[in-house]
C-alpha cells in the first residue's frame, strides 16, 4: 500500500499544466520623467520611513495612533487574514486528505426478507485509514487554482500596504489642514481686533466732527467682514478636526507639542531610477499585477476542466464481527476505488467558464496598465508641483512682506494726515489677503510633499516597521 501511495505522488508531481507562463505586460508609460518632474543632481535618494519624513512629534503620535486604531485599516488587515486562509484551503487540495475512522455497523433484517426465513442480525466493527477522494492533478487544474489563490492573497496584502500608505498621508494632510486653519483663524482674530480698535477710533473722531460718517461705515464694514471670515475659518477648522479624529480612530488623551506650518521640515526626497522601475514598487501596482497573475492562473484551471479528471478513494484497516477480534489474525481489510471522469456534454458550461476566465484576464491587463499610467501621472504631477509651489511660496512670502511694509507706511501717512482712510483700508486689506495666501500656499506645498511620500515610499515604509 505504501508503494501505491508513493506511485500516486510521483504521478501527481509529474503532471503537466494548462496554465500559461506569466509575462508582465510592458509598462505603458514614458521611459523618462517629464522635464518639469526630473530629479535634480545630488538629490536622488531613497525615501526614509514615516517617523523620519514627518518630524513633528504631534503628527508622529497621531499617525501611530491611526495605524493602531483606524477601523478601515483593521478591515484591510482582516482581509489579509481571510485571503491567507483561503490560500491555505486551496493549497490543502494539492495533498491527500487522510482520515482515521472507527465505526460499528449493526443491522436487523426481518424474516420476510431473509433467505432462511428467519430474522437476520449482523454487526461489523471497522478501524481504517482512508484516503478521501484525492484528485491526481495531472493537467494542473488544482495547481492553477492554488496559484490563483496565492496571487489573490498577495494582491490583498499589497492592497493593505497601499491603504496603509494612504492612511499615513491622509492623517498628515488632515493635520496640516488643521494647522493652516488654526493659524488663519489667529490671523483673522488679530485682524478683527485691530479693525475693532480702528472702528472705535473713527466713531470717536466722527462724534467730534473730525472724520466723516462714510469713514465710520467703511470701518464698520471691514470689521464685520473680518468677523465673518473668522467664523468661516472656524467652521472649516472644526470640519478638519472632525476628519482628523475619524482617521485617527481614537484621539489620544495627551499629545506632545506640535510645530507650526513653517517649522514642519517635511522635505520630499526622490527615488532613483526610471519611471517603470520606481512605479513597479508601488503597492497599488503590485496589487494590480497580482490580480493579473491570478486571472492568468484561472485560465489554466478553466482549460484543465475539459480534460479527464482522475480521483482516488481508498482505505486500509481491519474489520471484524466482534469487537474482540478487531485486531486478530485474518482481520485485514482494504478497498481501492480509482475513478476517471471525462466531461462529454455540459451544455457549454466549460467553454463559458473559459471565456469568462479569458475575459477577466483582459480586464486585469487593462486595469494593471491603467494603474501604472495613473501612478506615472500622479508622481509626475507631484514632482512638478513641488518646484512650482516652492517658487509660488517664495513669491507670495515676498508679496506679504511688501504689503506689510506698505501697511506700516500708509498707517504712518494716515496718522500724519497725508493719506486718507480709503488708502489705509486698501493697505490693510491687501496685507491681510497676502498673509492668508502665504499660509494657504505653504500648506499646499507641505501637502504635495506628503502625497509624494505616499506615491514614492512603496516598500520602504513596510520594511521599516
C-alpha positions in Angstrom: 0.0 0.0 0.0 2.9 2.4 0.8 4.3 1.7 -2.7 1.0 2.6 -4.2 0.8 6.0 -2.4 4.4 6.7 -3.5 3.4 6.0 -7.1 0.4 8.3 -6.8 2.6 11.1 -5.5 5.1 10.6 -8.3 2.4 10.7 -11.0 0.9 13.8 -9.4 4.2 15.7 -9.3 5.0 14.7 -12.9 1.7 16.0 -14.3 1.6 18.8 -16.8 -0.1 22.2 -16.5 -2.5 24.0 -18.8 -1.6 27.4 -17.3 0.4 29.7 -19.5 3.6 31.2 -18.3 3.0 34.6 -16.9 4.7 37.5 -18.7 4.5 41.0 -17.2 3.0 43.5 -19.7 5.3 46.3 -20.9 4.8 49.4 -18.8 2.6 51.8 -20.9 4.4 54.9 -19.6 7.3 57.1 -21.0 10.8 55.9 -20.3 11.8 59.1 -18.6 10.1 61.6 -16.3 8.9 64.9 -17.9 11.5 67.7 -17.8 9.4 69.5 -15.2 9.5 66.4 -12.9 13.1 65.4 -13.4 15.3 64.8 -10.4 18.0 67.4 -9.8 21.6 66.4 -9.5 22.7 65.4 -6.0 19.1 65.0 -4.5 18.3 61.4 -5.7 18.0 59.0 -2.7 15.5 56.6 -1.1 12.6 57.8 0.9 13.0 57.4 4.7 10.3 55.9 6.9 7.4 58.0 8.1 8.9 58.7 11.6 11.8 60.5 9.9 9.9 62.0 7.0 7.3 63.7 9.4 9.4 65.1 12.2 6.6 66.9 14.0 6.2 64.9 17.4 2.4 65.6 17.5 1.9 64.4 13.9 4.0 61.3 14.6 1.8 60.4 17.6 -1.3 60.9 15.5 -0.1 58.7 12.7 1.0 55.9 15.2 -2.5 56.1 16.8 -4.2 55.9 13.4 -2.2 52.8 12.4 -3.4 51.1 15.5 -7.0 52.3 15.7 -8.3 53.1 12.3 -11.2 50.9 11.5 -10.7 50.7 7.8 -7.1 49.6 8.3 -8.4 46.9 10.6 -10.8 45.7 7.9 -8.0 45.7 5.3 -5.8 43.7 7.8 -8.6 41.2 8.4 -9.0 40.7 4.7 -5.3 39.7 4.5 -6.0 37.0 7.1 -9.1 35.9 5.1 -7.1 35.7 1.9 -4.3 33.8 3.6 -6.8 31.3 5.0 -8.4 30.9 1.5 -5.0 30.2 0.1 -4.3 27.6 2.8 -7.6 25.9 2.0 -6.8 25.8 -1.7 -3.3 24.6 -1.1 -4.6 21.7 1.0 -6.2 20.2 -2.1 -2.8 19.5 -3.6 -2.1 16.9 -0.9 -4.1 13.7 0.0 -6.6 14.0 2.8 -6.1 11.0 5.1 -8.6 10.2 7.9 -8.7 7.7 10.7 -12.1 6.1 11.0 -13.6 3.8 13.6 -17.1 2.5 13.2 -19.7 -0.1 14.2 -22.4 -1.1 11.9 -25.4 -3.2 13.1 -28.5 -4.2 11.2 -31.6 -6.4 11.6 -33.4 -7.9 8.7 -37.0 -9.3 9.2 -37.8 -12.9 8.4 -39.8 -11.9 5.3 -36.6 -10.6 3.7 -34.2 -13.3 4.8 -33.3 -16.3 2.6 -33.5 -18.6 5.7 -37.0 -17.4 6.7 -35.7 -16.2 10.0 -34.7 -12.8 11.3 -31.1 -12.0 10.4 -29.0 -9.8 12.6 -25.5 -8.6 11.6 -22.9 -6.3 13.0 -19.4 -5.2 12.0 -16.5 -3.3 13.6 -14.1 -1.3 11.4 -10.9 0.7 12.1 -9.2 2.1 9.0 -7.1 4.8 7.5 -8.9 6.2 4.5 -7.9 8.4 1.5 -10.7 10.7 0.7 -11.3 11.3 -3.0 -7.8 12.6 -3.9 -7.6 14.2 -7.3 -4.5 13.4 -9.4 -3.5 16.8 -10.7 -2.3 15.5 -14.0 -3.4 18.5 -16.0 -2.6 21.2 -13.4 -6.2 22.2 -12.5 -5.6 22.1 -8.8 -2.1 23.7 -9.0 -3.7 26.5 -11.2 -6.3 27.2 -8.6 -3.6 27.2 -5.9 -1.6 29.7 -7.9 -4.7 31.9 -8.3 -5.4 31.8 -4.6 -1.8 32.6 -3.8 -1.8 35.6 -6.1 -5.1 36.8 -4.6 -3.5 36.6 -1.2 -0.5 38.7 -2.3 -2.9 41.1 -4.0 -4.8 41.6 -0.8 -1.6 42.1 1.2 -0.3 44.7 -1.3 -3.7 46.5 -1.2 -3.4 46.7 2.6 0.1 48.2 2.3 -1.3 50.7 -0.2 -4.1 51.6 2.2 -1.6 52.0 5.0 0.4 54.5 3.0 -2.8 56.3 2.1 -3.8 56.5 5.8 -0.4 58.0 6.7 -0.7 60.6 4.0 -4.4 61.3 4.9 -3.6 61.8 8.6 -0.7 64.1 7.7 -2.8 66.2 5.3 -5.7 66.5 7.8 -3.2 67.6 10.5 -1.6 70.2 8.2 -5.1 71.5 7.2 -5.9 71.9 10.9 -2.6 73.8 11.4 -3.3 76.0 8.4 -6.8 76.9 9.5 -5.7 77.5 13.1 -3.1 79.9 12.0 -5.5 81.6 9.6 -8.1 81.8 12.4 -5.5 83.5 14.6 -4.6 85.9 11.8 -8.3 86.7 11.3 -8.7 87.2 15.1 -5.8 89.7 15.2 -7.1 91.5 12.2 -10.6 91.8 13.7 -9.1 93.1 16.9 -7.2 95.8 15.0 -10.2 96.7 12.9 -12.3 96.9 16.1 -9.9 99.4 17.6 -9.9 101.5 14.3 -13.7 101.4 14.3 -13.9 102.8 17.8 -11.3 105.5 17.0 -13.3 106.6 13.9 -16.5 106.6 15.8 -15.0 109.0 18.3 -13.5 111.1 15.6 -16.9 111.2 13.8 -18.6 112.3 17.0 -16.3 115.2 17.4 -16.6 116.1 13.7 -13.0 115.1 12.7 -14.0 112.1 10.5 -17.0 111.6 8.2 -19.8 109.1 8.6 -18.5 107.4 5.5 -15.2 106.6 7.2 -17.0 105.2 10.2 -19.3 103.0 8.0 -16.3 101.7 6.0 -14.5 100.8 9.2 -17.6 99.0 10.5 -17.9 97.1 7.2 -14.2 96.0 7.4 -14.6 94.9 11.0 -17.7 92.8 10.2 -16.0 91.3 7.2 -13.1 90.2 9.4 -15.6 88.6 11.9 -17.3 86.8 9.1 -14.0 85.5 7.7 -13.1 84.3 11.2 -16.3 82.4 11.6 -15.9 80.8 8.2 -12.4 79.7 9.1 -13.5 78.3 12.5 -16.2 76.2 10.7 -13.6 74.8 8.3 -11.2 74.1 11.1 -13.9 72.2 13.1 -14.6 70.1 10.0 -10.9 69.4 9.5 -10.6 68.4 13.2 -13.5 66.0 12.8 -11.9 64.4 9.8 -8.6 64.0 11.7 -10.4 62.4 14.6 -12.2 60.0 12.2 -8.8 59.0 10.5 -7.1 58.5 13.9 -9.9 56.4 15.2 -9.5 57.4 18.8 -7.8 60.7 19.7 -5.0 60.2 22.4 -5.7 61.9 25.8 -2.3 63.5 25.7 -0.3 64.7 22.7 3.2 66.2 22.6 3.7 69.7 21.5 3.4 70.3 17.8 5.1 72.6 15.3 3.8 75.4 13.2 3.5 75.2 9.5 6.8 76.9 8.9 8.6 74.5 11.3 7.3 71.2 9.8 10.5 70.4 8.0 8.9 68.0 5.6 11.3 67.7 2.6 10.4 65.4 -0.3 13.3 63.2 -1.4 13.3 61.2 -4.6 13.9 57.6 -5.6 16.5 56.9 -8.2 15.7 55.1 -11.4 13.4 55.2 -14.4 9.6 55.6 -14.0 8.9 51.9 -14.6 11.4 50.8 -12.0 10.0 53.2 -9.5 6.3 52.7 -10.1 6.5 48.9 -10.1 7.3 49.0 -6.4 4.1 50.9 -5.5 1.7 48.7 -3.5 -1.3 49.6 -5.7 0.7 48.5 -8.8 1.8 45.3 -7.1 -1.8 44.5 -6.1 -3.0 45.1 -9.7 -0.2 42.8 -11.0 -1.1 40.0 -8.6 -4.7 40.2 -9.7 -3.4 39.8 -13.3 -1.4 36.7 -12.2 -4.5 35.2 -10.5 -6.5 35.8 -13.7 -3.8 34.1 -15.8 -3.8 31.1 -13.4 -7.6 30.8 -13.6 -7.4 30.3 -17.3 -5.2 27.2 -16.7 -7.8 25.8 -14.4 -10.6 26.5 -16.9 -8.7 24.7 -19.7 -8.0 21.7 -17.5 -11.7 21.3 -16.9 -12.1 20.0 -20.5 -9.7 17.0 -19.8 -10.3 13.8 -17.8 -10.2 14.1 -14.1 -8.7 11.2 -12.1 -9.6 10.8 -8.4 -8.6 8.1 -5.9 -10.5 6.8 -2.9 -9.3 4.0 -0.7 -8.9 2.6 2.8 -6.6 0.3 4.7 -7.5 -1.2 8.1 -9.1 -4.1 10.0 -12.7 -5.4 10.3 -14.4 -8.0 12.4 -17.9 -9.1 13.5 -16.8 -9.0 17.1 -15.0 -6.1 18.9 -12.6 -8.6 20.5 -11.5 -9.9 17.1 -11.0 -6.5 15.5 -7.2 -6.7 15.5 -6.9 -10.5 15.3 -5.3 -12.6 12.6 -7.1 -12.5 9.3 -9.0 -9.3 10.0 -7.2 -7.2 7.4 -9.5 -5.1 5.2 -8.8 -2.7 2.3 -10.5 -1.0 -0.5 -9.3 1.0 -3.6 -11.6 2.9 -5.9 -10.0 4.9 -8.7 -12.4 6.9 -10.8 -12.0 8.6 -14.2 -14.4 11.4 -15.1 -14.5 12.7 -18.7 -16.9 15.6 -19.5 -19.0 14.6 -22.5 -21.8 17.1 -22.5 -22.2 20.1 -20.1 -24.3 22.4 -22.3 -21.2 24.6 -22.9 -20.5 25.3 -19.3 -16.8 24.6 -19.5 -16.5 26.7 -22.7 -18.3 29.6 -21.0 -16.1 29.3 -17.9 -13.0 29.5 -20.2 -14.4 32.6 -21.9 -15.1 34.2 -18.6 -11.5 33.5 -17.4 -10.0 34.9 -20.6 -12.2 38.0 -20.5 -11.2 38.6 -16.9 -7.6 38.4 -17.8 -8.1 41.1 -20.5 -9.8 43.2 -17.8 -6.9 42.6 -15.4 -4.3 43.6 -18.0 -6.2 46.8 -18.7 -6.5 47.6 -15.0 -2.8 46.9 -14.5 -1.8 49.2 -17.3 -4.3 51.9 -16.1 -2.9 51.7 -12.6 0.6 52.2 -14.0 -0.5 55.2 -16.1 -2.3 56.8 -13.2 0.7 56.2 -10.9 3.0 57.9 -13.5 0.7 60.9 -13.8 0.4 61.2 -10.0 4.1 61.2 -9.4 4.9 63.5 -12.4 2.3 66.0 -11.2 3.6 66.0 -7.7 7.2 66.3 -8.7 6.3 69.3 -10.9 4.1 70.8 -8.2 7.0 70.6 -5.7 9.2 73.1 -7.5 6.2 75.2 -8.7 4.8 75.6 -5.2 8.3 76.4 -3.8 8.6 79.3 -6.4 5.0 80.4 -5.7 5.6 80.4 -1.9 8.8 82.5 -2.3 6.9 85.0 -4.4 3.9 85.1 -2.0 6.2 85.5 1.0 7.8 88.5 -0.7 4.4 89.9 -1.5 3.3 89.5 2.1 6.4 91.3 3.4 5.9 94.1 0.8 2.2 94.5 1.8 3.0 94.6 5.5 5.6 97.3 4.9 3.1 99.2 2.7 0.6 99.0 5.5 3.1 100.4 8.0 3.9 103.3 5.7 0.2 104.1 4.9 -0.7 104.0 8.6 2.1 106.5 9.3 0.9 108.7 6.5 -2.7 108.4 7.8 -1.6 109.4 11.3 0.2 112.4 9.7 -2.9 113.3 7.8 -1.3 112.7 4.4 -3.3 109.5 3.4 -7.0 109.1 3.6 -9.0 106.3 5.2 -9.6 104.5 1.9 -5.9 104.2 1.3 -5.5 102.8 4.8 -8.3 100.2 4.3 -6.8 99.1 1.0 -3.4 98.6 2.5 -4.8 96.6 5.5 -7.0 94.5 3.2 -4.1 93.7 0.8 -1.8 92.8 3.7 -4.4 90.5 5.3 -5.0 88.7 2.0 -1.3 88.3 1.3 -0.7 86.7 4.7 -3.7 84.4 4.3 -2.4 83.4 0.8 1.0 82.6 2.2 -0.5 80.2 4.7 -2.5 78.5 2.1 0.4 78.1 -0.3 2.7 76.8 2.5 0.1 74.2 3.4 -0.3 73.2 -0.3 3.5 72.8 -0.5 3.5 70.5 2.5 0.5 68.6 1.2 2.4 67.9 -2.1 5.4 66.6 -0.1 3.0 64.4 1.9 1.5 63.0 -1.3 4.9 62.4 -2.7 5.7 60.2 0.3 2.6 58.1 -0.4 3.4 58.0 -4.2 7.1 57.0 -3.9 7.6 55.4 -0.5 6.4 51.9 -1.6 8.1 49.0 0.2 10.3 51.4 2.2 7.6 52.1 4.7 6.7 48.5 5.3 10.3 47.3 5.8 10.9 49.9 8.4 8.0 48.7 10.7 
